[in-house]
Amino acid sequence: MMTIFHLGVLGAALILIAFLLNQLHKWKDTYFVYDFFNFIGSTFLVIYAVDGKVWPFVVLNGIWALMSLRDSITDLQRNSHKRKGGFWEKWMM
């Protein structure tokens, strides 16, 4: 069973995975998967922070989630016009 604590840990892990893969030059900050991991991770951290009534953390991760959602939508729109490549190349890069 997933608790709020586990949700917070998973959210932090998703953001750190995206960060580390970006720093290791495996993912670019323009990749859909990078922005999507940040969106899901920061959304989980917002839920965690609301439960704990940690309002500065809610604001920080709320803004992070909104910006990552915007970037994810932009990535999907840009990639939907690509005609070549498989699923990964079209939707994740």
Secondary structure, 3 states (H helix, E strand, C coil): CCCHHHHHHHHHHHHHHHHHHHHCCCCCCCCHHHHHHHHHHHHHHHHHHHHHCCHHHHHHHHHHHHHHHHHHHHHHHHHCCCCCCCHHHHHHC
